[in-house]
């Protein structure tokens, strides 16, 4: 079971209905983002603290593009409030985006598709069906544009600890939908809301008076896909398998670490310079050997010529042949 990760809060980034988001330093001194949950006076008791640490340990092994990457957690030593530590991200905040106007039906559908997929994954991970995410617009980030838009959420395992059945409450989804579409406290016809309005109407009816027990995350995902006219979501087993594997870049880093490759003791430029010098020396030595070998062959030929000069013996019987000239030697 993981222990609480030490951290140091530096400054407040934003405040939500359920907590505060801070810039912080992790145990190694690296910058991180920290979500500090509001809890009852005195913080967590011993049982709740154990449950919180188990949840953080499970979240740490999950890689999903819509979830803040959890790197640790613990409790604030000042007031005992539970906290989750995540890798920092630079992205647009949904609350700021909404100041420019409501989301389109298509973009809001993307958001809820991603939110529900992540919720079902965390439900499997935490062995209990529920919306294990922060749904306040101040805590939701946005990356990408158009079809590549991705909404990123903070996991919220503390929901089941600070308020009974809070994780099962679908009211957070309903409130979020009305807020991002600017549908709060007004009637919306089907022409304006399209399939998203039909899905939201079904969700309200399914959860009315039932505290969320009238439906499940899986059924809610399937109903949204049906309303949007797209294929139903893949089996949860495939999602769990894909999300428990580290991204390609992380896998490569782990492979290199496992191989224990030697690390050069000098800068790359200096290392390349030394290698070029060594190659030049080897080339010079080979050329020198070839030249010495050629010189030896020429020397042997000269010695043989001096020791055994060429002589010409005339054949008297061929002296009368046409073109033959007598040779005389002194």
C-alpha positions as CSV (number, residue, x, y, z in Angstrom):
1,X,0.0,0.0,0.0
2,X,1.5,3.4,-0.9
3,X,2.4,5.9,1.8
4,X,1.4,9.5,1.7
5,X,3.5,11.5,-0.7
6,X,5.1,14.6,0.9
7,X,4.4,17.8,-0.9
8,X,4.7,21.5,-0.5
9,X,1.9,23.9,-1.5
10,X,3.2,27.0,-3.4
11,X,0.2,29.0,-4.6
12,X,-3.6,28.7,-5.3
13,X,-4.6,28.1,-8.9
14,X,-8.4,27.9,-8.7
15,X,-11.2,27.1,-6.3
16,X,-14.1,24.8,-7.0
17,X,-17.2,23.8,-5.2
18,X,-15.5,20.7,-3.6
19,X,-12.0,21.9,-3.1
20,X,-9.0,23.9,-4.2
21,X,-6.4,23.4,-6.9
22,X,-2.8,24.5,-6.1
23,X,0.6,24.5,-7.6
24,X,2.9,22.4,-5.4
25,X,6.3,20.7,-5.2
26,X,6.4,16.9,-5.0
27,X,8.8,14.8,-2.9
28,X,11.6,15.3,-5.5
29,X,11.1,19.1,-5.8
30,X,9.4,18.9,-9.2
31,X,6.4,21.1,-9.9
32,X,3.0,19.4,-9.7
33,X,-0.6,20.2,-9.4
34,X,-2.5,19.4,-6.2
35,X,-6.3,19.0,-5.6
36,X,-7.1,19.6,-2.0
37,X,-10.6,18.2,-1.1
38,X,-12.8,19.8,1.4
39,X,-13.7,17.4,4.2
40,X,-15.2,17.3,7.6
41,X,-13.4,18.8,10.6
42,X,-10.4,16.9,11.7
43,X,-9.8,15.4,8.2
44,X,-9.9,11.6,7.6
45,X,-10.0,9.0,10.3
46,X,-7.7,6.0,10.2
47,X,-10.0,3.8,8.1
48,X,-10.7,6.6,5.6
49,X,-7.0,7.4,5.3
50,X,-6.3,3.7,4.5
51,X,-9.1,3.7,1.9
52,X,-7.8,7.0,0.4
53,X,-4.2,5.6,0.1
54,X,-5.5,2.4,-1.6
55,X,-7.4,4.5,-4.1
56,X,-4.4,6.6,-4.9
57,X,-2.3,3.5,-5.4
58,X,-4.8,2.2,-7.9
59,X,-5.1,5.6,-9.7
60,X,-1.4,5.8,-10.0
61,X,-1.3,2.8,-12.4
62,X,-4.0,4.2,-14.8
63,X,-3.1,6.0,-18.1
64,X,-6.1,7.6,-19.7
65,X,-6.1,10.8,-21.9
66,X,-9.1,12.2,-20.0
67,X,-7.6,11.8,-16.5
68,X,-5.0,13.9,-14.7
69,X,-2.0,11.7,-14.3
70,X,-1.9,10.9,-10.6
71,X,1.6,10.7,-9.0
72,X,0.8,10.6,-5.3
73,X,-1.3,12.0,-2.6
74,X,-1.8,12.3,1.2
75,X,-3.2,14.7,3.7
76,X,-2.5,18.3,4.4
77,X,-0.6,18.4,7.7
78,X,-2.3,21.7,8.6
79,X,-5.9,20.6,8.6
80,X,-5.8,16.9,7.6
81,X,-7.6,17.5,4.3
82,X,-7.1,14.7,1.7
83,X,-5.1,15.7,-1.4
84,X,-4.2,14.2,-4.8
85,X,-1.0,15.1,-6.6
86,X,-0.9,15.1,-10.4
87,X,1.5,16.0,-13.2
88,X,1.1,19.6,-14.2
89,X,-0.8,20.5,-17.4
90,X,-1.0,23.6,-19.6
91,X,-4.5,23.7,-21.0
92,X,-7.7,25.8,-21.3
93,X,-10.0,25.8,-18.3
94,X,-13.6,24.9,-19.1
95,X,-14.9,27.7,-16.8
96,X,-12.9,30.3,-18.9
97,X,-14.1,28.8,-22.1
98,X,-17.7,29.1,-21.1
99,X,-17.3,32.9,-20.7
100,X,-17.1,33.0,-24.5
101,X,-20.4,31.1,-24.9
102,X,-21.9,27.7,-24.4
103,X,-20.5,24.6,-25.9
104,X,-22.0,23.2,-29.1
105,X,-24.0,20.0,-29.0
106,X,-21.2,18.1,-30.7
107,X,-18.5,19.4,-28.3
108,X,-20.7,18.7,-25.3
109,X,-21.3,15.2,-26.6
110,X,-17.6,14.7,-26.8
111,X,-17.1,15.8,-23.2
112,X,-19.8,13.5,-21.8
113,X,-18.6,10.6,-23.9
114,X,-15.1,11.0,-22.5
115,X,-16.4,11.6,-19.0
116,X,-18.5,8.5,-18.9
117,X,-15.8,6.3,-20.4
118,X,-13.4,7.4,-17.6
119,X,-16.1,7.0,-15.0
120,X,-16.8,3.4,-16.0
121,X,-13.0,2.7,-16.0
122,X,-12.7,4.1,-12.5
123,X,-15.8,2.2,-11.3
124,X,-14.1,-1.0,-12.4
125,X,-10.8,0.1,-10.7
126,X,-12.5,1.1,-7.4
127,X,-14.9,-1.9,-7.5
128,X,-18.0,0.4,-7.2
129,X,-20.2,2.0,-9.9
130,X,-20.2,5.8,-9.7
131,X,-19.1,9.1,-11.1
132,X,-15.6,9.2,-9.5
133,X,-14.7,12.6,-11.1
134,X,-14.8,16.2,-10.3
135,X,-17.5,17.8,-12.4
136,X,-17.0,21.5,-11.6
137,X,-16.1,23.6,-14.6
138,X,-13.2,25.2,-12.7
139,X,-11.5,21.8,-12.4
140,X,-12.0,20.6,-16.0
141,X,-9.3,21.2,-18.6
142,X,-9.6,21.3,-22.4
143,X,-6.9,20.4,-24.9
144,X,-7.0,20.2,-28.7
145,X,-9.5,21.6,-31.2
146,X,-12.5,20.2,-33.2
147,X,-12.6,16.4,-33.4
148,X,-9.3,16.3,-31.5
149,X,-10.8,18.1,-28.4
150,X,-10.1,16.3,-25.2
151,X,-11.5,17.1,-21.8
152,X,-9.3,16.2,-18.8
153,X,-10.8,15.5,-15.3
154,X,-9.5,15.2,-11.7
155,X,-10.3,11.8,-10.2
156,X,-12.3,12.0,-7.0
157,X,-12.1,8.9,-4.8
158,X,-12.8,11.0,-1.8
159,X,-16.5,11.3,-2.8
160,X,-17.4,8.0,-1.1
161,X,-15.6,9.1,2.1
162,X,-16.9,12.6,2.8
163,X,-20.6,12.0,1.8
164,X,-22.5,8.8,1.8
165,X,-23.5,7.7,-1.8
166,X,-22.0,10.9,-3.3
167,X,-20.3,8.8,-6.0
168,X,-23.6,7.5,-7.1
169,X,-25.2,10.9,-7.5
170,X,-25.8,11.7,-11.2
171,X,-26.9,15.3,-10.3
172,X,-23.3,16.4,-11.0
173,X,-23.6,15.3,-14.6
174,X,-27.0,16.9,-15.0
175,X,-25.8,20.2,-13.6
176,X,-22.7,20.1,-15.8
177,X,-24.8,19.5,-18.9
178,X,-27.1,22.4,-18.2
179,X,-24.2,24.7,-17.3
180,X,-22.1,24.0,-20.5
181,X,-25.1,24.3,-22.7
182,X,-26.6,27.3,-20.9
183,X,-29.8,25.4,-20.3
184,X,-30.1,26.2,-16.6
185,X,-33.6,27.0,-15.4
186,X,-35.2,27.2,-18.8
187,X,-37.1,25.0,-21.2
188,X,-35.1,23.7,-24.2
189,X,-36.9,22.3,-27.3
190,X,-35.5,19.4,-29.3
191,X,-34.5,21.6,-32.3
192,X,-32.1,23.5,-30.0
193,X,-30.8,20.7,-27.9
194,X,-30.9,17.9,-30.4
195,X,-29.8,14.4,-29.2
196,X,-28.1,15.8,-26.1
197,X,-31.3,17.3,-24.8
198,X,-33.1,14.0,-25.4
199,X,-30.3,12.1,-23.5
200,X,-30.4,14.6,-20.6
201,X,-34.2,14.3,-20.4
202,X,-33.8,10.5,-20.1
203,X,-31.1,10.9,-17.4
204,X,-33.2,13.1,-15.3
205,X,-36.2,10.7,-15.5
206,X,-33.9,7.7,-14.8
207,X,-32.4,9.3,-11.6
208,X,-35.3,11.3,-10.3
209,X,-36.0,10.4,-6.7
210,X,-33.6,7.4,-6.8
211,X,-30.3,9.1,-5.8
212,X,-28.6,7.7,-8.9
213,X,-29.5,4.1,-8.3
214,X,-32.0,4.1,-11.2
215,X,-29.2,3.7,-13.8
216,X,-25.6,2.8,-14.2
217,X,-22.6,4.4,-15.8
218,X,-22.6,1.7,-18.5
219,X,-26.3,2.2,-19.3
220,X,-25.8,6.0,-19.3
221,X,-22.9,5.6,-21.8
222,X,-25.0,3.3,-24.1
223,X,-28.0,5.7,-24.0
224,X,-25.7,8.7,-25.0
225,X,-24.3,6.7,-27.9
226,X,-27.7,5.6,-29.1
227,X,-29.0,9.2,-28.9
228,X,-26.0,10.5,-30.9
229,X,-26.5,7.7,-33.5
230,X,-23.0,6.2,-33.0
231,X,-21.7,2.7,-32.2
232,X,-22.2,1.5,-28.6
233,X,-19.1,1.7,-26.4
234,X,-16.5,-1.1,-26.4
235,X,-16.5,-3.7,-23.6
236,X,-15.1,-2.3,-20.4
237,X,-12.5,-5.1,-20.4
238,X,-10.8,-3.6,-23.5
239,X,-10.8,-0.2,-21.8
240,X,-9.2,-1.5,-18.7
241,X,-6.5,-3.4,-20.6
242,X,-5.7,-0.4,-22.7
243,X,-5.6,2.0,-19.7
244,X,-3.3,-0.1,-17.5
245,X,-0.6,-0.1,-20.2
246,X,1.8,2.9,-20.0
247,X,2.0,5.2,-23.1
248,X,4.5,4.3,-25.8
249,X,7.0,6.9,-24.6
250,X,6.8,5.6,-21.0
251,X,7.3,2.0,-22.3
252,X,10.4,3.0,-24.2
253,X,11.9,4.8,-21.2
254,X,11.2,1.7,-19.0
255,X,12.9,-0.5,-21.6
256,X,16.0,1.7,-21.7
257,X,16.1,1.7,-17.9
258,X,15.8,-2.1,-17.8
259,X,18.6,-2.5,-20.4
260,X,20.9,-0.5,-18.1
261,X,22.8,1.1,-21.0
262,X,26.1,2.8,-20.0
263,X,25.7,6.6,-19.9
264,X,28.5,8.6,-21.6
265,X,30.7,10.4,-19.2
266,X,31.2,13.4,-21.5
267,X,29.0,15.6,-23.7
268,X,27.8,14.2,-27.0
269,X,29.8,16.7,-29.1
270,X,33.1,15.9,-27.3
271,X,32.4,12.2,-27.7
272,X,31.8,12.5,-31.4
273,X,35.1,14.5,-31.8
274,X,37.1,11.8,-30.0
275,X,35.5,9.1,-32.2
276,X,36.5,11.0,-35.4
277,X,40.1,11.5,-34.2
278,X,40.4,7.8,-33.4
279,X,39.0,6.8,-36.8
280,X,41.5,9.2,-38.5
281,X,44.4,7.6,-36.6
282,X,43.3,4.2,-37.6
283,X,43.0,5.3,-41.3
284,X,46.5,6.9,-41.2
285,X,48.0,3.7,-39.8
286,X,46.4,1.5,-42.5
287,X,47.6,3.8,-45.3
288,X,51.1,3.8,-43.8
289,X,51.2,0.0,-43.7
290,X,50.2,-0.1,-47.4
291,X,52.9,2.4,-48.4
292,X,55.5,0.5,-46.5
293,X,54.5,-2.7,-48.2
294,X,54.8,-1.0,-51.7
295,X,58.3,0.3,-50.8
296,X,59.4,-3.1,-49.8
297,X,58.4,-4.6,-53.1
298,X,60.2,-1.9,-55.1
299,X,63.3,-2.4,-53.0
300,X,63.3,-6.2,-53.7
301,X,63.0,-5.6,-57.4
302,X,66.0,-3.3,-57.5
303,X,68.1,-5.7,-55.5
304,X,67.2,-8.6,-57.9
305,X,68.1,-6.5,-60.9
306,X,71.5,-5.5,-59.5
307,X,72.4,-9.0,-58.5
308,X,71.2,-10.6,-61.7
309,X,71.6,-8.2,-64.8
310,X,69.9,-9.1,-68.0
311,X,72.1,-10.6,-70.8
312,X,71.4,-11.2,-74.5
313,X,72.8,-14.2,-76.3
314,X,72.8,-14.1,-80.1
315,X,71.9,-17.1,-82.1
316,X,74.4,-17.3,-85.0
317,X,72.1,-19.6,-87.0
318,X,69.5,-16.7,-87.3
319,X,72.0,-14.0,-88.3
320,X,71.0,-14.4,-92.0
321,X,67.3,-13.9,-91.4
322,X,65.7,-10.9,-93.0
323,X,65.9,-7.9,-90.7
324,X,68.4,-9.4,-88.4
325,X,71.2,-7.1,-87.4
326,X,74.4,-8.2,-85.7
327,X,74.8,-6.8,-82.2
328,X,78.2,-5.8,-80.9
329,X,79.1,-5.3,-77.3
330,X,82.2,-3.6,-76.0
